[in-house]
Amino acid sequence: MPRISAFDSWLVKQQHASRTVAPSYDAVSARERQDFARENPDNFLNTMRLMEDFQDNERPERSELLRLNRRVLDRLLENDAFEYQPEPSLFLYQLDTGTHVQTGVVCEVPVDEYDSGNIRKHEKTLTDKESLLVNYLKVVGVSSSPICLTYSQSPSIDKLVDQICDKPATLDFQSFDDVEQRIWQIQDPNIQSQFVDLFSSAEVTYLTDGHHRAASASRYCRAMQAAFNGEAPASTQKLLVALFPDNQLRLLPFHRSVRDLNGKNIQQILDELEKDFTITRIEQNEFAASHHGEFGLFHQDVWYKLEFRHDISRFANPVNQLDATILQNYILEPIFGIRESRDDPRLDYVPDVGGIDIIRDKVTEGWPVILAMHAASIEQLMAVADANELMPPKSTYFDPKPRSGIFVRKRG
């Protein structure tokens, strides 16, 4: 039962939105972020930079990096790119790729919903990354990237959203990757109350993107409670979230790239795979898995379709039914010798956002084997979260994602 609430914030201005709102952070490489930040000094991306986003001869001291991010934030706020909205508001946030549209409600929910498990998660977080984001909240002091939650689609919520979307948007702009983004600001207390009541009937929400941001916000809240003897500022006890209905989300797969053939040739690998897969050589130069249990292997400009021979439904644990788990247990570990999918340097991940071009780029970079798989489903994600289990790393890629630099919510 998400207890949503309106919030005050800085809101980007229409005339600044296209150049200020950041691209999706994890959709661009560190090198691309270096170039983008240099070419777009007024973009919000410059308030979120990491050490890897600088060339070696330009990197600031680690202790200075967060202060540098804060100075950029202060400059953007002072340069009139944003306007402060003192009246607490809800927002509708629509992302339109041209072939896919999703509309969510941007609001705040209490951190304790995450702590209590009412917001269900499916990924393991890394303590070091959590700590980095906690320090960001301490020094830079803002949230701008909504944590993405999903809920079971509700006709009543859909009807209210559609009524608001029939009116002119508060903001309407196109981002650098040509995604059309629209914002409707909701200040009417009566409409806000309707949303509060409607979401109160949702039994549970699921975290789809932003596990580390949620975990770090929880840690930051506890630290502030301790610092203020249990009376931390209210803003530190909230999460900035975007709630999207489950029927509007688009999940893309993360393909795997492998650095070498583990001392084998391709025929030896295919022979070993035949124990668990039916193998077909594909004559086309592209491949897309059509269903769960179907994989593609790309090597030396040739695609091989791998069809899993076993009945996936016989696996009782929902994690074992995931394509990412099958790929790890039946291909990566026994065939390529990759036992740990989280940090093995011989393994990397390729989000399915660039088609065959991004796969060929990966091969050019020195990754001779690409393993393609089908996207996980939202039902699989929910089943894993409901069972209090965790998905393997890089099991889901949601696209499009909410961007940073539309809302700036101060924390503390």
C-alpha positions in Angstrom: 0.0 0.0 0.0 2.2 2.9 -1.2 1.6 6.0 0.9 2.2 8.6 -1.8 2.6 12.3 -1.1 3.2 15.5 -3.0 6.5 17.4 -2.7 8.1 20.7 -3.2 11.0 20.9 -5.6 12.9 22.8 -8.3 11.4 22.1 -11.7 13.4 22.6 -14.9 12.0 25.4 -17.2 10.6 24.6 -20.6 13.2 26.7 -22.5 16.1 24.9 -20.7 14.7 21.4 -20.6 16.2 19.9 -23.8 19.7 20.9 -22.9 19.5 20.5 -19.1 17.8 17.1 -18.6 20.5 14.4 -18.6 20.6 11.3 -20.8 20.0 8.0 -19.2 23.3 7.5 -17.2 23.9 3.8 -17.7 23.0 3.9 -21.4 26.2 5.7 -22.2 29.8 4.5 -21.6 32.2 6.4 -19.3 34.0 7.7 -22.4 30.8 8.9 -23.9 29.9 10.6 -20.7 33.3 12.4 -20.7 32.6 13.7 -24.2 29.0 14.6 -23.4 29.9 16.5 -20.2 32.6 18.5 -22.0 30.3 19.4 -24.9 27.2 20.1 -22.7 28.4 22.1 -19.6 24.9 23.1 -18.7 23.5 19.5 -18.6 22.5 18.0 -15.3 24.8 15.1 -16.0 27.6 17.3 -14.8 26.2 17.2 -11.2 26.5 13.4 -11.1 29.9 12.7 -12.3 32.1 9.8 -11.1 35.9 9.4 -11.3 35.6 7.3 -14.4 33.9 10.1 -16.2 37.1 12.1 -16.3 40.3 11.4 -18.3 43.3 10.4 -16.2 44.9 13.8 -16.5 41.7 15.6 -15.6 40.5 13.7 -12.6 40.0 15.7 -9.4 40.9 14.4 -6.0 38.3 12.0 -4.8 37.5 14.2 -1.9 36.9 17.1 -4.3 34.6 15.3 -6.8 31.4 15.6 -4.8 32.1 19.3 -4.1 32.6 19.8 -7.8 29.2 18.2 -8.5 27.6 20.5 -5.9 29.2 23.6 -7.5 27.7 22.6 -10.9 24.3 22.1 -9.2 24.5 25.5 -7.5 25.4 27.1 -10.9 22.4 25.6 -12.7 20.0 26.7 -10.0 21.4 30.2 -9.9 21.5 30.5 -13.7 17.7 30.3 -13.9 17.5 26.9 -15.5 15.0 25.8 -12.8 12.1 27.4 -11.0 11.3 26.6 -7.4 7.9 25.1 -6.8 7.0 25.8 -3.1 3.5 24.3 -3.4 3.7 20.5 -2.9 2.8 18.9 -6.2 2.4 15.5 -7.8 3.5 15.1 -11.4 2.6 12.8 -14.4 5.7 11.9 -16.4 5.3 10.5 -19.9 8.1 9.0 -22.0 7.4 8.5 -25.7 9.9 6.8 -27.9 7.7 6.9 -31.0 6.9 3.2 -30.7 6.3 2.9 -27.0 4.6 5.2 -24.4 4.6 4.9 -20.7 3.1 7.4 -18.1 3.9 7.3 -14.4 3.0 9.3 -11.3 6.0 11.1 -9.7 5.6 11.5 -6.0 7.3 10.7 -2.7 6.8 7.6 -0.5 8.3 7.0 3.0 11.6 5.3 3.2 10.1 2.9 5.7 8.1 1.3 2.9 11.4 0.1 1.4 12.7 -0.9 4.8 9.6 -2.9 5.7 9.5 -4.8 2.3 6.3 -3.1 1.0 8.5 -2.1 -1.9 9.8 -5.4 -3.1 13.2 -5.7 -4.7 14.9 -8.3 -6.9 18.5 -7.2 -7.1 21.5 -7.4 -4.7 23.1 -4.1 -4.0 26.8 -3.4 -3.5 27.9 -1.8 -0.3 30.6 0.4 -1.9 28.1 1.8 -4.5 25.6 2.5 -1.7 28.3 4.4 0.3 29.1 6.5 -2.8 25.4 7.5 -3.1 25.1 8.2 0.6 28.0 10.6 0.3 26.4 12.2 -2.7 23.3 12.9 -0.6 25.4 14.3 2.2 27.5 16.6 0.0 25.4 17.4 -3.1 22.2 17.1 -1.1 19.5 16.5 -3.7 17.5 13.7 -5.4 16.7 14.1 -9.1 16.5 10.6 -10.5 13.1 9.0 -9.6 13.4 5.5 -8.4 11.1 3.4 -10.6 8.3 1.3 -9.1 5.6 -0.7 -10.8 2.2 -1.8 -9.6 -0.6 -4.0 -10.9 -2.4 -1.9 -13.5 -5.5 -0.2 -12.2 -8.4 1.0 -14.5 -9.3 3.7 -12.0 -5.8 5.1 -11.9 -5.6 4.9 -15.7 -8.8 6.8 -16.1 -7.6 9.7 -13.8 -4.2 9.8 -15.6 -5.9 9.9 -19.0 -8.1 12.8 -17.9 -5.0 14.8 -16.9 -3.1 13.9 -20.0 -5.9 15.3 -22.2 -4.9 18.7 -21.0 -1.8 20.7 -22.2 1.5 19.5 -20.6 3.4 21.7 -18.2 6.6 20.7 -20.0 7.0 19.1 -23.4 10.5 18.5 -24.7 12.8 16.1 -26.6 15.9 14.7 -25.0 19.2 14.0 -26.6 18.2 10.5 -27.6 15.0 11.7 -29.3 12.6 10.5 -26.5 9.7 12.8 -26.2 9.1 13.7 -22.5 6.0 15.4 -21.1 5.3 16.6 -17.6 1.9 17.5 -16.1 2.1 19.3 -12.7 -0.7 18.4 -10.3 -1.3 21.1 -7.7 -5.0 20.7 -7.1 -5.5 19.2 -3.6 -8.6 17.3 -4.7 -6.9 15.5 -7.6 -3.9 14.8 -5.3 -6.2 13.2 -2.8 -7.8 11.1 -5.5 -4.3 9.7 -6.4 -3.5 9.1 -2.7 -6.7 7.1 -2.2 -6.4 5.1 -5.4 -2.8 4.1 -4.7 -3.7 3.1 -1.1 -5.5 0.1 -2.6 -2.4 -1.2 -4.3 -1.2 -4.1 -2.2 2.5 -3.9 -3.1 4.9 -2.2 -5.4 8.0 -3.6 -7.1 11.3 -1.9 -7.6 12.2 -2.0 -11.3 15.1 0.4 -11.5 17.1 2.2 -8.8 17.9 -0.5 -6.2 21.1 1.3 -5.2 19.4 4.7 -4.9 16.7 3.2 -2.7 19.2 1.4 -0.5 21.4 4.5 -0.1 18.4 6.7 0.7 17.5 4.2 3.5 21.1 4.3 4.9 21.1 8.1 4.6 17.8 8.3 6.5 19.1 6.2 9.3 22.3 8.3 9.5 20.3 11.5 9.7 18.0 10.0 12.4 21.0 9.2 14.5 22.6 12.6 13.9 19.4 14.4 14.9 18.4 12.1 17.8 15.5 10.6 16.0 14.2 13.9 14.6 15.8 14.0 11.1 14.4 16.5 8.5 11.3 15.1 6.9 12.8 15.3 3.4 15.4 12.7 4.4 12.7 10.2 5.2 11.3 10.1 1.7 12.0 8.5 -1.6 11.5 10.3 -4.9 9.7 7.7 -7.1 7.9 7.3 -10.4 5.1 4.7 -10.3 4.4 3.1 -13.6 1.6 0.4 -14.3 3.0 -3.0 -15.0 1.3 -3.2 -18.4 3.2 -0.2 -19.7 6.8 -1.2 -18.9 9.1 -2.4 -21.6 11.9 -4.8 -20.6 14.8 -5.4 -22.9 17.4 -8.1 -22.4 21.0 -7.7 -21.4 23.1 -9.9 -23.7 26.5 -11.3 -22.6 29.9 -10.9 -24.2 32.7 -13.3 -23.5 36.4 -12.4 -23.8 37.7 -15.8 -25.2 36.7 -19.3 -26.1 38.2 -20.8 -22.9 40.9 -22.6 -24.8 38.5 -24.3 -27.2 37.5 -23.9 -30.8 33.9 -23.1 -31.9 33.2 -26.7 -32.9 34.2 -28.0 -29.5 31.9 -25.5 -27.9 29.0 -26.4 -30.1 29.6 -30.1 -29.4 29.5 -29.5 -25.6 26.3 -27.4 -25.9 24.5 -30.2 -27.7 24.0 -31.9 -24.4 21.4 -29.3 -23.3 20.5 -27.4 -26.5 19.3 -28.0 -30.0 21.6 -26.0 -32.2 20.7 -24.4 -35.6 23.0 -22.3 -37.7 21.3 -19.0 -38.7 21.9 -17.7 -42.2 20.7 -14.1 -41.4 23.1 -11.6 -39.9 20.7 -10.8 -37.0 19.1 -12.8 -34.3 16.4 -12.1 -31.7 15.2 -14.7 -29.3 11.5 -15.3 -29.7 10.7 -16.9 -26.4 12.2 -18.0 -23.1 14.7 -20.8 -23.3 16.0 -19.6 -26.7 19.5 -18.1 -27.0 21.8 -16.9 -29.7 25.5 -17.4 -30.0 27.4 -15.0 -32.3 31.0 -15.8 -33.3 33.0 -14.8 -36.4 29.9 -13.3 -38.1 27.8 -16.4 -37.7 24.7 -16.8 -35.5 23.8 -20.1 -33.9 20.3 -20.6 -32.3 20.4 -22.5 -29.1 17.1 -24.1 -28.0 17.0 -25.3 -24.4 16.0 -29.0 -24.4 14.6 -29.1 -20.8 11.2 -28.1 -19.5 11.7 -24.8 -17.7 8.5 -25.1 -15.8 10.0 -28.1 -13.9 12.2 -25.7 -12.0 10.4 -24.9 -8.7 12.4 -21.8 -7.8 11.4 -18.8 -10.0 15.1 -17.7 -10.2 16.0 -21.0 -11.9 13.4 -20.3 -14.6 15.1 -17.1 -15.7 17.0 -17.1 -19.0 19.9 -15.4 -17.2 20.1 -18.3 -14.8 19.9 -20.9 -17.5 22.6 -19.0 -19.5 24.9 -19.0 -16.4 24.3 -22.6 -15.3 24.3 -24.3 -18.7 26.6 -22.2 -20.9 28.8 -19.6 -19.1 30.0 -21.8 -16.3 30.3 -25.3 -17.8 31.3 -24.2 -21.3 33.3 -21.0 -20.8 34.5 -21.5 -17.3 32.9 -18.3 -15.9 31.7 -19.2 -12.4 31.0 -15.7 -11.0 28.8 -13.6 -13.2 29.1 -10.4 -11.1 32.8 -9.6 -11.4 34.6 -12.0 -13.8 36.7 -9.8 -16.2 36.0 -12.3 -19.0 32.3 -11.4 -19.0 30.6 -8.1 -19.9 27.0 -7.0 -20.6 25.4 -5.5 -23.7 22.0 -3.9 -23.3 19.7 -4.5 -26.2 19.4 -0.9 -27.2 21.5 -0.7 -30.4 20.6 -3.9 -32.4 23.3 -5.6 -34.4 25.5 -2.5 -34.5 26.2 -2.5 -30.8 27.0 -6.2 -30.9 29.4 -5.8 -33.8 31.0 -2.9 -31.9 31.5 -5.2 -28.9 33.2 -7.8 -31.2 35.5 -5.1 -32.6 36.5 -4.2 -29.0 37.9 -7.7 -28.5 34.9 -9.7 -27.4 34.7 -12.6 -29.8 31.6 -14.3 -28.4 28.2 -12.7 -27.9 25.4 -14.7 -26.2 22.0 -13.2 -26.8 18.9 -14.0 -24.8 15.2 -13.2 -24.5 14.0 -10.4 -22.1 12.7 -11.3 -18.7 9.1 -10.6 -18.2 7.5 -8.4 -15.6 5.7 -11.5 -14.3 9.0 -13.2 -13.8 10.4 -10.2 -11.9 7.3 -10.1 -9.6 7.5 -13.8 -9.0 11.2 -13.5 -7.9 10.4 -10.5 -5.7 7.4 -12.2 -4.2 9.5 -15.2 -3.2 12.0 -12.8 -1.6 14.7 -14.1 -4.0 17.2 -12.1 -6.1 17.8 -12.1 -9.8 21.2 -12.7 -11.3 23.2 -9.5 -12.2 21.9 -7.7 -15.4 18.7 -9.7 -15.7 16.5 -6.8 -16.7 16.9 -3.6 -18.6 14.0 -1.2 -18.6 13.7 1.3 -21.4 13.0 4.1 -21.5 14.0 5.3 -18.1 13.1 8.5 -16.2 15.9 11.1 -16.5 17.7 13.3 -14.1 17.4 17.1 -14.2 13.6 17.5 -14.4 12.9 17.6 -10.7 15.5 18.6 -8.0 14.4 17.7 -4.5 16.6 18.9 -1.7 17.4 16.4 1.0 18.3 17.6 4.5 
